Amino acid sequence: MALPTGNGNGVLFPAMLQVTSSRLRLSPNSEHKPEAYDDLKLEFSPLLFSSLERYLPPAMLNLSRDAKIQFMRDILVRYFPEAERTRIQKQREYREQIMSHYQPLYKELQTLDETKFFVPSFLQAVNAGTEESFRNIIIEPTPGVYSFEMLQPNFCEMLISEVENIETWVHDKKFKIMRPNTMNKYGAVLDDFGLEPMLNKLMDIYLRPMAKVFFPEINKLALDSHHGFIVEYGADKDVELGFHVDDSEVTLNVCLGKEFFGGELYFRGVRCDKHVNTGTHQEEVGYYSHIPGRAVLHRGRHRHGARATTSGERLNLIMWCRRELKRYQTDFSSWCGECLRRKKERQHRAVAATKMVYTIS
């Protein structure tokens, strides 16, 4: 992608003149520490700017933050279709409308206090940041699905109370809110209620290092956006969740409570778009039972569903961690179970054919 040559109005920053003919790096500069953009009201996600900064040519990295912002914004305007930019703008206006009327029950949820949010074992693993430290705290109930203790009980209770406060406000004000997704009709999008900066930090500082260890192919392009929400299951809520894949690269799913029976997750293998409806092999069948405060981390393309919550009420925090800066890809055999199976079949046939040739000769 060629870099744009101005600020959108035909005006060049003087320091940009020397690099306007440059191109973005093909791979991110993993050694470069991008600037923070959280303090600014930008058209696009602050994390998206931070991710894109790693792709800037070396001559751009020493420019002022304002120059880099304008430079990257011009790139993103070209990258995102007008319809998508319009959707982002409407979403921003919708959130501003909510926050101008909604009074949070716990404002402290809007800032991530790690000592109050996370259990010590999770914090220790993140601070160490090594593969060994992460593997010491996880269990793998089925291949590619990782479970670990994460949230403190008090944080879970606070978040449940906040969601109940949201539901009361929605009912009293008769305000129509966007529900989490097309499958979950109950719950709330936390990003719409002032928790987007906190969830950005959760993904950027705490989940990215784990994704790098367990899903190395995803780390080639950093996670740079998310969709964070609460789902609610019970007799008068959603009861179960059908077989599906998530709109994410990596999904975090943490049970908050309350008391409940049922609701187990079932997994049926990772698939690319082409093979999402193919059959399941025995080694891909797996199950996971929810425990309050305990998280499960898996690829968004890992096919799964949730069995019926037969009694009580269950609330879960879900984060779909995404990347807006996608790379064109044709080979999915590093993670798609069906692509890998077919690749191995082709290799075996090639080996057999080669042996036959040598035998005949």
Helices and strands as residue ranges (DSSP letters): G 14-19, H 46-53, G 58-60, H 65-79, H 82-99, G 107-110, H 114-117, H 120-128, H 131-135, E 139-142, E 145-149, H 153-173, E 187-189, G 190-193, H 196-201, I 202-207, H 208-214, G 218-220, E 225-234, E 241-244, E 250-257, E 260-262, E 265-270, G 273-275, G 282-284, E 285-288, E 294-299, E 302-306, E 309-322, H 337-360
